[in-house]
Amino acid sequence: MKFYLETINESSKFNAIFNSTQTILIAIIIPSILTMVNFSLKNSTIFLSTIAFVAFWFLLLRAIDSMGKETDKMKVMLRLVNECIEESD
């Protein structure tokens, strides 16, 4: 368990995947929403596009927050495992 947590927390690949995922989410959601807003001609469509933009933006922030919390949990678990190992020695 300790080696698994150390690998995840200290892995440059894991951090790169986490950062890449954030970048990809931003790169996909923002231009698609802006395109949808720019091609809207009616006021009702603009209003719906704005609601969709806000919803997708919160979805993006929620996904990034969730990934960050998962990383923080792994770091806390590693600390706890290290403390348990030190106490048992």
DSSP file (Angstrom, degrees, kcal/mol; ACC not computed):
  #  RESIDUE AA STRUCTURE BP1 BP2  ACC     N-H-->O    O-->H-N    N-H-->O    O-->H-N    TCO  KAPPA ALPHA  PHI   PSI    X-CA   Y-CA   Z-CA
    1    1 A M     >        0   0    0      0, 0.0     4,-2.4     0, 0.0     5,-0.2   0.000 360.0 360.0 360.0 -42.8    0.0    0.0    0.0
    2    2 A K  H  >  +     0   0    0      1,-0.2     4,-2.6     2,-0.2     5,-0.2   0.919 360.0  47.8 -62.4 -43.9    2.8    2.4    0.9
    3    3 A F  H  > S+     0   0    0      1,-0.2     4,-2.3     2,-0.2    -1,-0.2   0.886 110.8  52.1 -66.2 -37.7    4.6    1.9   -2.4
    4    4 A Y  H  > S+     0   0    0      2,-0.2     4,-2.2     1,-0.2    -1,-0.2   0.937 112.4  44.7 -62.2 -47.3    1.4    2.3   -4.4
    5    5 A L  H  X S+     0   0    0     -4,-2.4     4,-2.6     1,-0.2     5,-0.2   0.891 113.1  50.8 -66.2 -39.7    0.6    5.7   -2.6
    6    6 A E  H  X S+     0   0    0     -4,-2.6     4,-2.4    -5,-0.2    -1,-0.2   0.912 110.0  50.8 -63.0 -41.0    4.2    6.9   -3.0
    7    7 A T  H  X S+     0   0    0     -4,-2.3     4,-1.0    -5,-0.2     7,-0.2   0.924 113.2  44.6 -63.1 -44.7    4.1    6.1   -6.7
    8    8 A I  H  < S+     0   0    0     -4,-2.2     3,-0.2     1,-0.2    -2,-0.2   0.931 117.4  43.8 -66.5 -44.9    0.9    7.9   -7.2
    9    9 A N  H  < S+     0   0    0     -4,-2.6    -2,-0.2     1,-0.2    -1,-0.2   0.834 123.1  35.0 -72.1 -33.1    1.9   11.0   -5.2
   10   10 A E  H  < S+     0   0    0     -4,-2.4     2,-0.4    -5,-0.2    -1,-0.2   0.437  88.1 116.5-102.6   0.0    5.4   11.3   -6.5
   11   11 A S     X  -     0   0    0     -4,-1.0     4,-1.7    -3,-0.2     5,-0.1  -0.544  50.0-160.0 -75.4 124.5    4.8   10.2  -10.1
   12   12 A S  H  > S+     0   0    0     -2,-0.4     4,-2.2     1,-0.2    -1,-0.2   0.807  94.3  58.2 -70.8 -28.0    5.5   12.9  -12.6
   13   13 A K  H  > S+     0   0    0      2,-0.2     4,-2.7     1,-0.2    -1,-0.2   0.916 104.5  49.6 -66.8 -42.1    3.3   11.0  -15.1
   14   14 A F  H  > S+     0   0    0     -7,-0.2     4,-2.5     2,-0.2    -2,-0.2   0.928 112.8  47.0 -62.4 -44.7    0.3   11.1  -12.7
   15   15 A N  H  X S+     0   0    0     -4,-1.7     4,-2.5     2,-0.2    -1,-0.2   0.888 112.3  50.6 -63.6 -38.7    0.7   14.9  -12.3
   16   16 A A  H  X S+     0   0    0     -4,-2.2     4,-2.6     2,-0.2    -2,-0.2   0.902 110.8  48.5 -65.8 -40.7    1.1   15.3  -16.0
   17   17 A I  H  X S+     0   0    0     -4,-2.7     4,-2.5     2,-0.2    -2,-0.2   0.912 111.7  50.2 -65.0 -41.5   -2.1   13.3  -16.6
   18   18 A F  H  X S+     0   0    0     -4,-2.5     4,-1.9     2,-0.2    -2,-0.2   0.938 114.5  43.1 -61.6 -47.8   -3.9   15.4  -14.0
   19   19 A N  H  X S+     0   0    0     -4,-2.5     4,-2.2     1,-0.2    -2,-0.2   0.883 113.9  51.4 -67.3 -38.4   -2.8   18.7  -15.6
   20   20 A S  H  X S+     0   0    0     -4,-2.6     4,-2.9     2,-0.2     5,-0.2   0.895 107.3  53.4 -65.2 -39.8   -3.4   17.4  -19.1
   21   21 A T  H  X S+     0   0    0     -4,-2.5     4,-2.5     2,-0.2    -1,-0.2   0.916 109.4  48.5 -61.8 -43.1   -7.0   16.4  -18.2
   22   22 A Q  H  X S+     0   0    0     -4,-1.9     4,-2.2     2,-0.2    -2,-0.2   0.930 113.2  47.7 -61.0 -45.0   -7.7   19.8  -16.8
   23   23 A T  H  X S+     0   0    0     -4,-2.2     4,-2.8     1,-0.2    -2,-0.2   0.904 111.8  49.4 -64.2 -42.0   -6.3   21.4  -20.0
   24   24 A I  H  X S+     0   0    0     -4,-2.9     4,-2.0     2,-0.2     5,-0.3   0.913 109.9  51.3 -65.3 -42.3   -8.3   19.1  -22.2
   25   25 A L  H  X S+     0   0    0     -4,-2.5     4,-2.4    -5,-0.2     5,-0.3   0.933 114.4  43.4 -59.4 -45.2  -11.5   19.8  -20.3
   26   26 A I  H  X S+     0   0    0     -4,-2.2     4,-1.7     1,-0.2    -2,-0.2   0.914 113.0  52.5 -65.7 -42.3  -11.0   23.5  -20.7
   27   27 A A  H  < S+     0   0    0     -4,-2.8    -1,-0.2    -5,-0.2    -2,-0.2   0.789 116.3  39.3 -66.9 -27.9   -9.9   23.2  -24.3
   28   28 A I  H  X S+     0   0    0     -4,-2.0     4,-1.2    -5,-0.2    -2,-0.2   0.903 119.0  41.8 -87.1 -45.7  -13.0   21.3  -25.2
   29   29 A I  H  X S+     0   0    0     -4,-2.4     4,-2.3    -5,-0.3     5,-0.2   0.937 110.6  51.6 -73.1 -47.8  -15.7   23.0  -23.2
   30   30 A I  H  X S+     0   0    0     -4,-1.7     4,-2.6    -5,-0.3     5,-0.2   0.943 112.2  42.6 -62.0 -53.1  -14.8   26.7  -23.6
   31   31 A P  H  > S+     0   0    0      0, 0.0     4,-2.5     0, 0.0    -1,-0.2   0.886 114.0  52.4 -63.1 -35.7  -14.6   26.9  -27.4
   32   32 A S  H  X S+     0   0    0     -4,-1.2     4,-1.9     2,-0.2    -2,-0.2   0.910 112.4  44.8 -66.7 -39.2  -17.7   24.7  -27.9
   33   33 A I  H  X S+     0   0    0     -4,-2.3     4,-2.4     2,-0.2    -1,-0.2   0.919 113.2  50.2 -68.8 -43.0  -19.7   27.0  -25.7
   34   34 A L  H  X S+     0   0    0     -4,-2.6     4,-2.6    -5,-0.2    -2,-0.2   0.886 110.2  50.6 -63.7 -37.6  -18.4   30.1  -27.3
   35   35 A T  H  X S+     0   0    0     -4,-2.5     4,-1.7    -5,-0.2    -1,-0.2   0.913 110.0  50.1 -63.8 -42.4  -19.2   28.8  -30.7
   36   36 A M  H  < S+     0   0    0     -4,-1.9    -2,-0.2    -5,-0.2    -1,-0.2   0.905 113.4  45.9 -62.9 -41.1  -22.7   28.0  -29.6
   37   37 A V  H >< S+     0   0    0     -4,-2.4     3,-1.2     1,-0.2    -2,-0.2   0.900 110.8  52.8 -69.4 -40.8  -23.1   31.5  -28.2
   38   38 A N  H 3< S+     0   0    0     -4,-2.6    -1,-0.2     1,-0.3    -2,-0.2   0.812 108.8  48.8 -67.6 -30.4  -21.6   33.3  -31.2
   39   39 A F  T 3< S+     0   0    0     -4,-1.7     2,-0.4    -5,-0.2    -1,-0.3   0.347  84.9 112.3 -92.9   7.4  -24.0   31.5  -33.7
   40   40 A S    <   +     0   0    0     -3,-1.2    -3,-0.0    -4,-0.2     3,-0.0  -0.654  36.9 174.5 -81.3 134.1  -27.1   32.3  -31.7
   41   41 A L        +     0   0    0     -2,-0.4     2,-0.2     0, 0.0    -1,-0.1   0.718  55.9  67.3-110.2 -30.2  -29.4   34.7  -33.4
   42   42 A K  S  > S-     0   0    0      1,-0.1     4,-2.2     0, 0.0     5,-0.2  -0.636  78.4-126.5 -96.2 152.3  -32.5   34.9  -31.2
   43   43 A N  H  > S+     0   0    0     -2,-0.2     4,-2.4     1,-0.2     5,-0.2   0.882 111.8  52.7 -62.7 -38.7  -32.6   36.3  -27.7
   44   44 A S  H  > S+     0   0    0      1,-0.2     4,-2.3     2,-0.2    -1,-0.2   0.877 109.2  49.6 -66.2 -35.2  -34.1   33.1  -26.3
   45   45 A T  H  > S+     0   0    0      2,-0.2     4,-2.6     1,-0.2    -1,-0.2   0.892 110.0  50.5 -69.2 -38.8  -31.3   31.1  -27.9
   46   46 A I  H  X S+     0   0    0     -4,-2.2     4,-2.4     2,-0.2    -2,-0.2   0.912 110.5  50.2 -63.7 -41.6  -28.7   33.5  -26.4
   47   47 A F  H  X S+     0   0    0     -4,-2.4     4,-2.1     2,-0.2    -2,-0.2   0.929 112.8  45.7 -62.1 -45.6  -30.4   33.0  -23.0
   48   48 A L  H  X S+     0   0    0     -4,-2.3     4,-2.5     1,-0.2    -2,-0.2   0.879 111.8  52.3 -65.0 -37.9  -30.3   29.2  -23.3
   49   49 A S  H  X S+     0   0    0     -4,-2.6     4,-2.7     2,-0.2    -1,-0.2   0.890 108.3  51.1 -64.6 -38.6  -26.7   29.4  -24.5
   50   50 A T  H  X S+     0   0    0     -4,-2.4     4,-2.5     2,-0.2    -2,-0.2   0.911 110.4  48.4 -65.0 -42.2  -25.8   31.4  -21.5
   51   51 A I  H  X S+     0   0    0     -4,-2.1     4,-2.5     2,-0.2    -2,-0.2   0.919 112.6  48.7 -63.1 -42.8  -27.4   28.9  -19.2
   52   52 A A  H  X S+     0   0    0     -4,-2.5     4,-2.9     2,-0.2     5,-0.2   0.907 110.2  52.2 -63.4 -41.0  -25.6   26.1  -20.9
   53   53 A F  H  X S+     0   0    0     -4,-2.7     4,-2.5     2,-0.2    -2,-0.2   0.934 111.4  45.8 -59.9 -47.4  -22.3   28.0  -20.6
   54   54 A V  H  X S+     0   0    0     -4,-2.5     4,-2.5     2,-0.2     5,-0.2   0.911 113.4  50.1 -63.4 -42.4  -22.7   28.5  -16.9
   55   55 A A  H  X S+     0   0    0     -4,-2.5     4,-2.1     1,-0.2    -2,-0.2   0.930 113.4  44.8 -63.0 -45.2  -23.8   24.9  -16.4
   56   56 A F  H  X S+     0   0    0     -4,-2.9     4,-2.6     2,-0.2    -1,-0.2   0.875 111.3  54.3 -66.9 -36.1  -20.8   23.5  -18.4
   57   57 A W  H  X S+     0   0    0     -4,-2.5     4,-2.5    -5,-0.2    -2,-0.2   0.932 110.6  45.2 -63.4 -45.4  -18.4   25.9  -16.6
   58   58 A F  H  X S+     0   0    0     -4,-2.5     4,-2.4     2,-0.2    -1,-0.2   0.871 111.6  53.7 -65.7 -35.8  -19.6   24.7  -13.2
   59   59 A L  H  X S+     0   0    0     -4,-2.1     4,-2.3    -5,-0.2    -2,-0.2   0.915 109.6  48.5 -62.4 -42.8  -19.3   21.1  -14.4
   60   60 A L  H  X S+     0   0    0     -4,-2.6     4,-2.4     2,-0.2    -2,-0.2   0.934 112.4  47.4 -62.1 -47.5  -15.7   21.8  -15.5
   61   61 A L  H  X S+     0   0    0     -4,-2.5     4,-2.4     1,-0.2    -1,-0.2   0.877 111.5  51.8 -63.5 -36.8  -14.9   23.4  -12.1
   62   62 A R  H  X S+     0   0    0     -4,-2.4     4,-2.5     2,-0.2    -1,-0.2   0.898 109.4  49.4 -66.0 -41.0  -16.5   20.4  -10.3
   63   63 A A  H  X S+     0   0    0     -4,-2.3     4,-2.2     2,-0.2    -2,-0.2   0.922 113.0  46.4 -64.8 -44.1  -14.5   17.9  -12.3
   64   64 A I  H  X S+     0   0    0     -4,-2.4     4,-2.2     2,-0.2    -2,-0.2   0.912 113.4  49.6 -64.8 -42.2  -11.2   19.7  -11.6
   65   65 A D  H  X S+     0   0    0     -4,-2.4     4,-2.4    -5,-0.2    -2,-0.2   0.898 109.5  51.9 -62.8 -41.0  -12.1   20.0   -7.9
   66   66 A S  H  X S+     0   0    0     -4,-2.5     4,-2.0     1,-0.2    -1,-0.2   0.912 110.1  47.9 -62.8 -43.3  -13.0   16.3   -7.7
   67   67 A M  H  X S+     0   0    0     -4,-2.2     4,-1.8     1,-0.2    -1,-0.2   0.888 111.8  50.8 -65.8 -37.7   -9.6   15.4   -9.2
   68   68 A G  H  X S+     0   0    0     -4,-2.2     4,-2.3     1,-0.2    -2,-0.2   0.897 109.2  50.3 -65.6 -40.5   -7.8   17.7   -6.8
   69   69 A K  H  X S+     0   0    0     -4,-2.4     4,-2.4     2,-0.2    -1,-0.2   0.882 108.0  53.6 -65.1 -37.6   -9.6   16.2   -3.8
   70   70 A E  H  X S+     0   0    0     -4,-2.0     4,-1.9     2,-0.2    -1,-0.2   0.907 109.4  48.4 -63.1 -41.2   -8.7   12.7   -5.0
   71   71 A T  H  X S+     0   0    0     -4,-1.8     4,-1.8     1,-0.2    -2,-0.2   0.912 110.9  50.6 -64.1 -43.0   -5.0   13.7   -5.1
   72   72 A D  H  X S+     0   0    0     -4,-2.3     4,-2.2     1,-0.2    -2,-0.2   0.885 107.6  53.8 -63.1 -38.4   -5.3   15.2   -1.6
   73   73 A K  H  X S+     0   0    0     -4,-2.4     4,-2.7     1,-0.2    -1,-0.2   0.909 106.9  51.5 -61.4 -41.7   -6.8   12.1   -0.3
   74   74 A M  H  X S+     0   0    0     -4,-1.9     4,-2.2     1,-0.2    -1,-0.2   0.891 109.5  50.0 -63.8 -38.5   -4.0   10.0   -1.6
   75   75 A K  H  X S+     0   0    0     -4,-1.8     4,-2.0     2,-0.2    -1,-0.2   0.901 111.7  47.7 -67.1 -40.3   -1.4   12.3    0.1
   76   76 A V  H  X S+     0   0    0     -4,-2.2     4,-2.4     2,-0.2    -2,-0.2   0.916 111.1  51.2 -65.8 -42.8   -3.2   12.1    3.4
   77   77 A M  H  X S+     0   0    0     -4,-2.7     4,-2.6     1,-0.2    -2,-0.2   0.900 108.4  52.3 -61.4 -39.9   -3.4    8.3    3.1
   78   78 A L  H  X S+     0   0    0     -4,-2.2     4,-2.5     2,-0.2    -1,-0.2   0.917 109.2  49.7 -62.3 -42.4    0.3    8.2    2.4
   79   79 A R  H  X S+     0   0    0     -4,-2.0     4,-2.4     1,-0.2    -2,-0.2   0.918 112.0  48.2 -61.5 -42.7    1.0   10.2    5.5
   80   80 A L  H  X S+     0   0    0     -4,-2.4     4,-2.4     2,-0.2    -2,-0.2   0.907 111.2  49.7 -65.0 -41.4   -1.2    8.0    7.6
   81   81 A V  H  X S+     0   0    0     -4,-2.6     4,-2.3     2,-0.2    -1,-0.2   0.917 111.0  50.0 -63.1 -42.8    0.5    4.8    6.3
   82   82 A N  H  X S+     0   0    0     -4,-2.5     4,-2.3     1,-0.2    -2,-0.2   0.898 111.0  49.0 -62.5 -41.1    3.9    6.3    7.0
   83   83 A E  H  X S+     0   0    0     -4,-2.4     4,-2.2     2,-0.2    -1,-0.2   0.893 110.6  50.2 -65.6 -39.5    2.9    7.2   10.6
   84   84 A C  H  X S+     0   0    0     -4,-2.4     4,-1.9     2,-0.2    -2,-0.2   0.900 111.3  49.0 -64.7 -40.0    1.5    3.7   11.1
   85   85 A I  H  X S+     0   0    0     -4,-2.3     4,-1.1     1,-0.2    -2,-0.2   0.908 111.4  49.4 -66.4 -41.3    4.7    2.1    9.8
   86   86 A E  H  < S+     0   0    0     -4,-2.3    -2,-0.2     1,-0.2    -1,-0.2   0.885 111.5  49.4 -65.4 -37.9    6.8    4.4   12.1
   87   87 A E  H  < S+     0   0    0     -4,-2.2    -1,-0.2     1,-0.2    -2,-0.2   0.857 109.3  51.2 -69.8 -34.2    4.7    3.5   15.1
   88   88 A S  H  <        0   0    0     -4,-1.9    -1,-0.2     1,-0.2    -2,-0.2   0.722 360.0 360.0 -76.7 -18.9    4.9   -0.2   14.5
   89   89 A D     <        0   0    0     -4,-1.1    -1,-0.2    -3,-0.2    -2,-0.2   0.471 360.0 360.0 -81.3 360.0    8.8    0.0   14.2
